[in-house]
Amino acid sequence: MKKIKVLTLLALIASTSVFFSACSEEPDTTVTPAPSKTNTEIISSSPWTLTQVRGSGDNGATWTDVTAFFDACELDNTWSFGLNGKITIDEGPTKCDPQDPQTDTVPWSFANNETKINIDGDLLDISLLDESTLRVTELDGTDITEITFSR
């Protein structure tokens, strides 16, 4: 009888330790999201390439993709928005004119709480800015030009 009590007690101790170890507190696996980047950090983090230009002559009712009218030597250029307020435009592997310098710079800045961008004196609306796409639009009367850059 004594042997049964000891076995019962050992079984009870073993099951209790299993119970408590199974109910141990789970480690905190909450992932804290990284702080979101500012528009300045996004736009200046790496170069952009022109991928599409569209136009509308009727206030956006219809659009025409005019990217095909650009030469390949224009579509391989990269635009790097520097923190110094300058865009470095690199001619890429093919230059339209071999005599042109490989790079040129123009001034840029954000305006209106970073909802607009001033590029060399042209104030453009930012319709999309994320890690992979920069889309700007310019309105001139009922004519709209939409320019998309990608990474």
C-alpha positions as CSV (number, residue, x, y, z in Angstrom):
1,M,0.0,0.0,0.0
2,K,2.9,2.3,0.9
3,K,4.3,1.6,-2.6
4,I,1.1,2.7,-4.2
5,K,1.0,6.0,-2.2
6,V,4.6,6.8,-3.2
7,L,3.8,6.1,-6.9
8,T,0.7,8.2,-6.7
9,L,2.6,11.0,-5.1
10,L,5.4,10.8,-7.7
11,A,2.8,10.8,-10.5
12,L,1.0,13.8,-8.9
13,I,4.3,15.7,-8.7
14,A,5.2,14.8,-12.2
15,S,1.8,15.8,-13.6
16,T,1.9,19.1,-11.6
17,S,5.3,20.0,-12.9
18,V,4.1,19.2,-16.5
19,F,1.0,21.3,-15.9
20,F,2.9,24.3,-14.6
21,S,5.5,24.1,-17.4
22,A,2.8,23.8,-20.0
23,C,1.1,26.9,-18.6
24,S,4.3,29.0,-18.4
25,E,4.0,32.5,-19.7
26,E,4.5,32.7,-23.5
27,P,7.3,35.0,-24.6
28,D,6.1,38.4,-25.9
29,T,6.1,38.0,-29.7
30,T,4.6,41.4,-30.4
31,V,6.4,43.0,-33.3
32,T,6.8,46.7,-32.9
33,P,6.5,48.3,-36.4
34,A,9.4,50.3,-37.6
35,P,8.8,54.0,-37.5
36,S,7.4,55.1,-40.9
37,K,9.9,57.0,-43.1
38,T,9.4,60.6,-44.0
39,N,8.9,61.6,-47.6
40,T,12.4,63.1,-47.6
41,E,13.8,59.7,-46.5
42,I,11.8,57.8,-49.1
43,I,12.6,60.1,-52.0
44,S,16.3,60.4,-51.3
45,S,17.0,56.7,-50.4
46,S,17.9,55.6,-53.9
47,P,17.7,56.7,-57.6
48,W,14.5,56.9,-59.6
49,T,14.0,56.0,-63.3
50,L,11.3,57.6,-65.5
51,T,8.8,54.8,-66.4
52,Q,5.7,56.6,-67.7
53,V,4.4,59.9,-68.9
54,R,0.7,60.4,-69.5
55,G,-1.2,63.5,-70.7
56,S,-4.8,64.6,-70.6
57,G,-6.2,67.6,-72.5
58,D,-9.7,67.4,-71.0
59,N,-9.1,67.7,-67.2
60,G,-8.4,64.0,-66.7
61,A,-11.5,62.6,-68.5
62,T,-9.2,60.7,-71.0
63,W,-5.5,59.9,-70.8
64,T,-2.8,59.3,-73.4
65,D,0.4,57.4,-72.6
66,V,3.2,59.4,-74.3
67,T,6.1,57.4,-72.9
68,A,6.7,55.8,-76.4
69,F,7.6,59.3,-77.7
70,F,10.6,59.5,-75.4
71,D,14.0,58.2,-76.7
72,A,15.6,55.2,-75.0
73,C,18.4,57.5,-74.0
74,E,16.0,59.5,-71.9
75,L,14.3,56.5,-70.3
76,D,17.6,55.1,-68.9
77,N,18.4,58.3,-66.9
78,T,18.3,58.1,-63.1
79,W,17.2,60.9,-60.8
80,S,18.8,61.0,-57.4
81,F,17.1,63.4,-54.9
82,G,19.9,64.6,-52.6
83,L,19.4,65.8,-49.0
84,N,21.3,68.9,-50.2
85,G,18.3,70.1,-52.2
86,K,19.8,69.0,-55.5
87,I,18.7,66.3,-58.0
88,T,21.5,64.6,-59.7
89,I,20.3,63.4,-63.1
90,D,22.6,60.7,-64.5
91,E,22.4,60.1,-68.3
92,G,22.6,56.3,-67.7
93,P,24.3,53.9,-70.1
94,T,23.2,55.7,-73.3
95,K,23.4,59.4,-73.9
96,C,21.2,61.2,-76.3
97,D,24.2,63.4,-77.2
98,P,27.7,62.0,-76.6
99,Q,28.9,65.6,-75.8
100,D,26.5,66.0,-72.9
101,P,28.0,65.6,-69.4
102,Q,27.2,62.3,-67.7
103,T,25.4,64.1,-64.8
104,D,23.6,67.4,-64.3
105,T,22.0,68.9,-61.2
106,V,18.9,70.9,-60.6
107,P,17.4,72.2,-57.4
108,W,14.4,70.5,-55.7
109,S,12.4,71.0,-52.5
110,F,9.2,69.9,-50.9
111,A,6.3,72.4,-50.5
112,N,2.9,72.5,-48.8
113,N,3.6,69.9,-46.1
114,E,5.4,67.6,-48.6
115,T,2.3,67.3,-50.8
116,K,4.0,69.2,-53.6
117,I,7.5,69.2,-55.0
118,N,9.4,72.0,-56.6
119,I,11.8,70.8,-59.3
120,D,13.9,73.5,-60.9
121,G,11.1,76.0,-60.5
122,D,8.2,73.8,-61.5
123,L,5.7,73.1,-58.7
124,L,4.2,69.6,-59.1
125,D,1.6,67.8,-57.1
126,I,2.7,64.5,-55.5
127,S,-0.1,62.0,-56.2
128,L,2.0,59.0,-55.0
129,L,5.2,58.5,-53.1
130,D,6.2,55.2,-51.6
131,E,9.3,53.0,-51.6
132,S,8.9,52.0,-55.3
133,T,6.9,54.8,-57.0
134,L,7.0,58.5,-57.3
135,R,4.1,60.0,-59.3
136,V,3.8,63.7,-59.9
137,T,1.2,65.7,-61.8
138,E,1.2,69.2,-63.3
139,L,-2.1,71.0,-64.1
140,D,-2.1,73.8,-66.8
141,G,-5.6,74.9,-67.4
142,T,-7.4,71.7,-68.5
143,D,-4.1,70.0,-69.5
144,I,-2.7,67.5,-67.0
145,T,0.7,65.9,-67.3
146,E,1.4,62.9,-65.0
147,I,5.0,61.6,-64.7
148,T,5.8,58.3,-63.0
149,F,9.2,57.3,-61.7
150,S,10.0,53.9,-60.3
151,R,12.8,52.0,-58.6
